[in-house]
Amino acid sequence: MKITKDMTIGEILDLDIDVAPYFLNMGMHCLGCPASRGESLEDACFVHGVDPDDLIEELNTYFENVQ
């Protein structure tokens, strides 16, 4: 599974809830809110001033190591 900019935060959390700290570290503290279910990773990064490519790399590294 590869994480992409178009995936929603909810989709990523559904894959493995243990990635929540990656989002919390970027300042996204409302992971349970409805917006997180429909907001793309790219949009969330834009709103929180995070480079989406950096976060995608971190998430993909995580998923490569847990499977």
C-alpha positions in Angstrom: 0.0 0.0 0.0 1.4 3.4 -1.0 0.1 6.6 0.6 -0.7 9.3 -1.9 -1.7 13.0 -1.7 -5.2 12.2 -2.8 -6.0 9.8 0.0 -8.2 11.1 2.8 -6.9 11.3 6.3 -9.7 8.9 7.3 -8.5 6.3 4.7 -5.0 6.4 6.1 -6.1 6.1 9.7 -8.3 3.2 8.7 -5.2 1.4 7.4 -3.5 1.7 10.7 -4.6 3.9 13.6 -1.0 3.9 14.9 -0.1 6.6 12.3 -2.2 9.1 14.3 1.0 10.6 15.9 2.2 11.7 12.4 -0.9 13.8 12.1 -0.8 15.1 15.6 2.8 16.1 15.2 1.8 18.3 12.2 -0.8 20.1 14.3 -3.9 18.1 13.2 -5.5 17.5 16.6 -9.0 16.8 15.5 -8.6 13.4 13.9 -12.1 12.3 14.9 -13.8 15.3 13.3 -15.9 14.9 10.1 -13.4 17.0 8.1 -10.7 14.5 8.7 -12.8 11.8 6.9 -13.1 13.9 3.8 -10.0 16.0 3.7 -7.2 14.8 1.5 -3.7 14.5 2.8 -2.6 17.3 0.5 -5.3 19.6 1.8 -4.5 18.8 5.4 -0.9 19.5 4.8 -1.6 22.8 3.1 -3.9 24.0 6.0 -1.2 23.0 8.6 1.8 24.3 6.7 3.4 20.9 6.2 5.1 19.7 3.1 2.9 16.8 1.8 5.9 15.0 0.2 7.7 14.9 3.5 4.7 13.5 5.3 4.0 11.0 2.5 7.6 9.8 2.7 7.3 9.3 6.5 4.0 7.5 6.2 5.2 5.2 3.4 8.3 4.4 5.4 6.1 3.5 8.4 3.9 1.2 6.3 6.8 -0.5 4.6 8.2 -1.4 8.0 5.0 -2.7 9.7 4.0 -5.1 7.0 
